[in-house]
Amino acid sequence: LQAELIDIQDWVIREKKKVVILFEGRDAAGKGGAIRRITAHINPRHFRIVALPKPSSEEVGLWYFQRYVNRLPKAGEMVFFDRSWYNRAVVEPVNGFCTQEEYERFLGQVNEFERMLLESNMFLIKLYFSISKEEQALRFKEIQASRLKKWKITPVDLRAQELWDDYTAYKERMFAVSDTSIAPWKIIAADRKTDARIEALEYIISRLPYTPLV
């Protein structure tokens, strides 16, 4: 599958395609690890991984989608978002980082925003890594016990188990609103990391109509 993704990247570069892949899911769901495995062997000059910090003071005053628009791919490039504009669908409202008005405005705009991306000859693939509450708790313990990984734990992570049901409610509304025929969600069962990475890679390949060179 990784070799096939190299062929796909060759096609993206050759045909000047633009590919956006979103990785969403709860904290510790394995999004970052999946991105690292998926991109392990492709040409680093023709893809980017985007994992944005909280908005700067300048970005707070912009149209919500603007900071993501600024990171979209140019022709011949693939961009992997480790969390995306869907922060406003789940993480922000659960943790009080946006107002209810801002949340509702996002839901009213997101499908039109994605339609515009698709009409701009962009491929959009949306992946959601789904883990159980028990698996998330185990992964948090592992991360906190590791000198190499403990930096990953944030104050938001520490409240994830407590707010599990709130995350679930917002996640379900996100799917109800934004799982459209032109930009569907693919839910990946992610309790087993290797299986999740393979399924994600298979799905990415299935969504890109590439033609390899003979």
Backbone torsions as a table, in degrees:
resi	resn	phi	psi	omega
1	LEU	NA	-40.3	177.7
2	GLN	-64.5	-36.9	176.9
3	ALA	-65.7	-39.0	178.5
4	GLU	-65.4	-34.8	177.9
5	LEU	-65.7	-30.6	174.0
6	ILE	-62.3	-42.8	176.4
7	ASP	-61.7	-40.2	179.0
8	ILE	-63.3	-43.8	179.0
9	GLN	-62.4	-38.8	175.9
10	ASP	-58.0	-42.6	177.9
11	TRP	-64.0	-44.3	179.0
12	VAL	-58.2	-45.5	-178.8
13	ILE	-67.7	-47.0	-175.6
14	ARG	-64.3	-42.3	-176.0
15	GLU	-95.6	4.1	178.6
16	LYS	57.1	44.1	177.3
17	LYS	-81.2	161.0	177.2
18	LYS	-124.6	123.5	-174.3
19	VAL	-126.0	128.2	176.9
20	VAL	-119.2	127.2	178.9
21	ILE	-125.5	120.4	-179.1
22	LEU	-98.0	133.3	174.9
23	PHE	-115.2	109.4	179.5
24	GLU	-119.4	166.1	179.6
25	GLY	151.0	171.2	179.9
26	ARG	-66.6	167.0	173.9
27	ASP	-58.4	138.3	179.4
28	ALA	69.4	19.0	-179.8
29	ALA	-78.3	-11.7	177.7
30	GLY	99.8	18.9	-178.3
31	LYS	-62.5	-50.5	-177.2
32	GLY	-64.0	-42.0	178.5
33	GLY	-62.9	-39.4	178.3
34	ALA	-63.9	-42.5	179.0
35	ILE	-61.6	-42.7	-179.2
36	ARG	-63.0	-41.1	179.7
37	ARG	-69.4	-41.2	-176.8
38	ILE	-66.1	-36.2	-176.8
39	THR	-95.8	7.2	-170.2
40	ALA	-57.6	-32.6	-171.4
41	HIS	-119.8	1.3	178.9
42	ILE	-85.6	165.8	-173.0
43	ASN	-69.3	115.9	-175.5
44	PRO	-66.7	-15.4	179.7
45	ARG	-78.2	-9.8	-175.3
46	HIS	-125.0	19.5	169.8
47	PHE	-145.9	158.4	175.7
48	ARG	-134.5	147.0	170.3
49	ILE	-107.2	126.0	-178.0
50	VAL	-114.1	118.3	175.6
51	ALA	-132.9	93.8	-170.2
52	LEU	-81.1	141.5	170.5
53	PRO	-76.4	-177.4	178.2
54	LYS	-62.6	153.6	-175.8
55	PRO	-59.2	144.7	172.7
56	SER	-72.5	171.6	179.1
57	SER	-62.4	-33.4	177.6
58	GLU	-69.8	-41.4	-176.9
59	GLU	-69.1	-29.0	-179.5
60	VAL	-57.9	-33.4	-177.8
61	GLY	-85.0	-2.6	-178.2
62	LEU	-87.6	164.9	166.9
63	TRP	-52.5	135.4	-171.0
64	TYR	-52.9	-41.8	-174.7
65	PHE	-76.3	-9.9	-171.0
66	GLN	-60.0	-42.8	-177.1
67	ARG	-65.8	-24.2	176.6
68	TYR	-83.5	-37.4	175.6
69	VAL	-56.7	-39.9	-177.8
70	ASN	-66.0	-15.1	-179.1
71	ARG	-110.7	8.9	179.9
72	LEU	-68.7	158.9	-175.7
73	PRO	-72.4	147.5	167.6
74	LYS	-86.4	173.6	-178.9
75	ALA	-58.8	132.8	179.4
76	GLY	84.6	21.2	-173.7
77	GLU	-134.5	149.0	173.1
78	MET	-114.7	136.7	178.1
79	VAL	-124.5	128.4	179.6
80	PHE	-108.2	115.8	180.0
81	PHE	-94.2	115.8	172.5
82	ASP	-87.9	89.8	-162.7
83	ARG	73.4	148.9	-171.0
84	SER	-142.3	-155.0	176.3
85	TRP	-60.4	-15.4	178.6
86	TYR	-73.5	0.1	167.4
87	ASN	-52.3	-37.1	-177.3
88	ARG	-75.3	-13.7	178.8
89	ALA	-83.8	-27.1	-173.5
90	VAL	-133.3	-66.6	-171.9
91	VAL	-59.8	-46.4	-175.9
92	GLU	-65.8	-50.6	-180.0
93	PRO	-66.2	-36.1	179.6
94	VAL	-61.7	-39.6	-174.3
95	ASN	-98.6	6.6	177.1
96	GLY	73.3	26.1	-178.5
97	PHE	-89.0	-4.3	175.4
98	CYS	-143.0	163.6	177.7
99	THR	-84.7	164.6	176.3
100	GLN	-62.2	-36.3	178.2
101	GLU	-64.0	-43.5	178.2
102	GLU	-64.0	-39.2	178.4
103	TYR	-63.0	-48.1	-178.7
104	GLU	-66.0	-36.5	178.3
105	ARG	-63.3	-40.5	177.2
106	PHE	-58.9	-48.6	-178.5
107	LEU	-62.1	-31.0	178.9
108	GLY	-75.9	-19.0	-174.9
109	GLN	-107.6	-22.2	-167.0
110	VAL	-63.2	-40.1	-177.9
111	ASN	-68.1	-36.8	177.6
112	GLU	-69.1	-38.7	176.7
113	PHE	-59.2	-46.5	-179.1
114	GLU	-69.4	-34.3	175.5
115	ARG	-61.5	-40.2	178.6
116	MET	-64.7	-38.3	177.0
117	LEU	-61.4	-46.3	-178.2
118	LEU	-64.7	-37.0	178.8
119	GLU	-74.1	-10.8	175.0
120	SER	-94.4	23.2	178.6
121	ASN	61.2	40.0	177.5
122	MET	-110.4	139.6	172.6
123	PHE	-90.7	130.8	-178.9
124	LEU	-123.3	121.6	-179.9
125	ILE	-123.1	126.6	-174.7
126	LYS	-117.1	115.6	-179.0
127	LEU	-113.2	136.0	175.0
128	TYR	-122.1	117.9	179.8
129	PHE	-89.1	116.2	-173.3
130	SER	-107.8	121.0	177.6
131	ILE	-122.6	160.8	178.0
132	SER	-80.9	160.8	178.5
133	LYS	-62.1	-38.1	-179.7
134	GLU	-66.2	-42.3	179.4
135	GLU	-66.1	-39.2	177.7
136	GLN	-61.3	-42.8	179.1
137	ALA	-61.2	-42.5	178.8
138	LEU	-63.0	-41.8	-179.0
139	ARG	-68.2	-38.4	176.4
140	PHE	-60.2	-42.1	179.1
141	LYS	-62.5	-43.2	179.6
142	GLU	-62.8	-43.7	-178.6
143	ILE	-64.9	-44.4	-177.9
144	GLN	-66.3	-27.2	-179.0
145	ALA	-84.9	-8.9	-175.3
146	SER	-100.0	127.2	176.2
147	ARG	-66.1	-24.4	-178.0
148	LEU	-87.4	-19.0	-173.9
149	LYS	-116.0	-13.0	-169.5
150	LYS	-64.3	-18.8	176.0
151	TRP	-63.6	-20.0	-177.5
152	LYS	-70.7	-23.8	-176.1
153	ILE	-74.6	127.0	178.5
154	THR	-117.6	167.4	174.7
155	PRO	-56.3	-33.9	177.2
156	VAL	-64.7	-42.5	178.1
157	ASP	-59.0	-41.2	-174.8
158	LEU	-65.2	-19.3	179.5
159	ARG	-101.0	-0.9	-171.9
160	ALA	-62.4	-40.6	-179.6
161	GLN	-68.5	-43.0	178.7
162	GLU	-60.1	-36.4	-176.1
163	LEU	-100.3	19.5	-175.0
164	TRP	-51.6	-48.7	-176.6
165	ASP	-66.8	-34.8	176.9
166	ASP	-65.0	-44.3	176.5
167	TYR	-58.3	-41.7	-179.0
168	THR	-61.6	-44.9	-178.3
169	ALA	-62.6	-44.9	179.9
170	TYR	-69.5	-37.2	177.3
171	LYS	-60.1	-45.0	-178.0
172	GLU	-65.2	-37.1	176.7
173	ARG	-69.0	-37.2	176.7
174	MET	-56.5	-47.2	179.0
175	PHE	-63.1	-42.9	-177.6
176	ALA	-60.0	-37.8	-177.1
177	VAL	-84.4	-43.2	-164.9
178	SER	-110.3	3.9	174.5
179	ASP	-86.2	85.7	-173.1
180	THR	-105.4	167.0	-178.5
181	SER	-66.2	-31.3	-178.0
182	ILE	-89.3	-22.5	-179.8
183	ALA	-139.7	70.3	-175.7
184	PRO	-75.5	157.8	170.6
185	TRP	-88.8	143.3	169.5
186	LYS	-112.8	115.3	179.1
187	ILE	-90.1	123.8	-178.3
188	ILE	-106.6	121.7	174.0
189	ALA	-70.5	115.7	-165.2
190	ALA	-116.5	14.2	177.2
191	ASP	-64.6	-30.9	175.0
192	ARG	-105.5	110.2	-169.7
193	LYS	-61.2	-45.2	-176.8
194	THR	-63.9	-44.2	178.4
195	ASP	-60.6	-40.5	-178.9
196	ALA	-64.8	-40.9	-179.5
197	ARG	-66.3	-40.3	179.0
198	ILE	-65.2	-44.9	-179.4
199	GLU	-63.4	-40.5	179.2
200	ALA	-63.0	-44.0	-179.2
201	LEU	-66.3	-41.3	176.7
202	GLU	-60.1	-41.9	-178.3
203	TYR	-67.5	-43.8	177.9
204	ILE	-56.2	-47.1	-179.9
205	ILE	-61.3	-39.5	-178.2
206	SER	-68.0	-24.0	-175.7
207	ARG	-90.8	-6.2	-177.4
208	LEU	-113.4	114.1	-174.4
209	PRO	-81.5	58.3	-175.9
210	TYR	-76.9	155.5	175.1
211	THR	-123.5	107.5	-178.1
212	PRO	-68.3	150.8	175.0
213	LEU	-67.1	140.9	178.4
214	VAL	-76.7	NA	NA
